Amino acid sequence: MYYKKILIIFLLIFYPSYLNAEDIKNNIQNNEVNVYTGMFDFSDDGKKSTLLGFQHQNENLNRDTFLGNLSPVTGALITADNAAYVYTGVQAQYKIGSLNFTPSFTPGLYHEGDGKDLGHVLEFKSELQFSLDLNNNSLIGFSYNHISNASLGDKNPGANSYMFNFFKSF
């Protein structure tokens, strides 16, 4: 299947395989996985579709900056119409008690499948995410994103999506 090949290539490129056993043990304790589902392009009645996705964050790579705590994220989503988006980018993290506010920007590659034609293979995702701490290792949240090609293609219809998120740190 086309999407499985893309996912495997993506993981081989972006996931380091050269770590020794001690590094792997340390990294396992500092990873966060976000599994989410929702509605892709909910504002377009003709092309809206359910979606399923995942995102990975390695907390060892977090950096405190003047913009807040920044970290790289990598992920992928697929819709019921076989559209797919594979991305990597950066997110900021702001914590107010048990509430977390996480804006992100992630460029990526889009394949329309039988879904919406977004006008270009290179698309940019801007996202706002709110989550609540459940315990030390889990969160639940809600996010909204907009995917657009910034007028790189002949057309730029964009897609607005919402998702329900479950985060697990390990």
N, C-alpha and C positions, 0 to 999 in steps of 0.2 A: 504494500500500500504506500502511496506517495507520501502521506503525512508521517508515517512511521520512519521512512528514510530520512526525511528532513529532521525529525526529532532526534534520531540517533546521531546524525552528523552534528547537529547543534550541541548536543550533550558532550560529544567527543571534543569539540572545539573549546567549549566554555567550562568544562569541568576538569580540573587538574587531576591527572592520573599519576603524577610523579611523586606523590607524598609518601613519606615513610610511615611506619605503623604509629609512631608517636604523634606525628602531624595529623594522621587520620583520626586518632583518638581525641585530640584537642579540637579538631574541626567538627566532629560529630556533636560535641557539646555546644557549638555555636552556630547552628544552622536553623533557619526558620523556613517552613514550607507553608504556602498559602494555597488552599484548594478552594475554588470558587465556582459558582454557577449563577446564571442570571439570564437577562434578555439582551441579545445583540441588536443594536439599532432599533430600540423600542419606539422611536419617533417616526419610523417609516413603516406604515401598516403593510405595504407590499413586500418588504424584505426583512422584517424583523424575524428573529430566530433565537431559540434557546442556545446557550453556550455553556461550555465546561472548560475550566482552565486550571493551571497550576503556576505557581511562582516560587522561586527559591531566592533566599537571601543568606549570605554568609556574613554573620555578625563580626567575624574577625576583620572584615574589610571596612567596618564603620569608621567614619572620621568626624570629629567635632570641628565645625567650621563656623564662620560668622553667619552662615545661613541656617545653622542648627546641625543636628546629627545627620550626616549623609551616608548612604550606602548603595552599592550596586545591587541591582535585581535582574533576574533572568527568568523568563517564563514563556508560556505558550497557551493559546486558547484555540478551540475548535467549535464550530457551530453545528447545529442540526442539519444545515445546508452544505456541510463539508467545506465551509470557508475556514481558513486557518491563519493565525497571526503568531509569529515567533519573534520575541523581542528581548532586548537587553538595554538597561539604562540606569537611571539613578533615582533614588527616593529620599526625601527628607522625613525625619521623624520628630514629632512634637508630642510630649506627654503632659497631660493635665490630670493628675490623679490617676484614676483607672481608665480614663478616656485617652485614646491615641488618635492624632490627626496626622495623616501621611499623604502628602502630595507627591506625585512622581511624574517623570517624563521618560518615555522609553521608545526610541526608534525601533522599527522592526520590519520584517518582511511579511507581506500579506498575499495570500492566495485565495481568490474568490470562490473556487469550487462551483457549487450551484447557488451560491449566495450573492450578496450585493457586490457590484463592481464599484470599487472605491477609486478607480482611475489610475492607480500606479502600484507597482510592487513594493516600493518604499513608502511606508506610512509612519506617522508619529502619533503616539498615544499619550495624552495628558489625563491624569487621573487624580481624583480626590477620594480619600478613604478615611472612614471613621471606624474605630474598633474599641471594644471593651475587654479588659483583662478578665478572664475566667478564673485562672489560677496562675502559678508561676510559669507554666509551659503552654498555655492555650489562650486564644482570643477568638472572639466572633466579631464580625464587622459588616459594613455596608460600603460599597464604593460606586462611584459614577465615573465614566471615562468618555472621552471624545477621541476618535481616531480620524486622522486627516492626512492628506499628502502635501499640505502647504502649497497647493497649486503646482506641484511638479508635473502632474499629468494634464491631459487635455480637459479633464473634468475632475472635480473635487467635491463629491457629495457629502463626504464625511459619514460617520456613524456614531450615534450616542447610545451608550450601554449602561446598564446597572447590574450589579452583582452582589450576592451574599457570600461572605468570606468566612472560612475557618482556618485559623493559623495554629501551627504546632511547632514548638521549638524543641530541639533535641541535640 
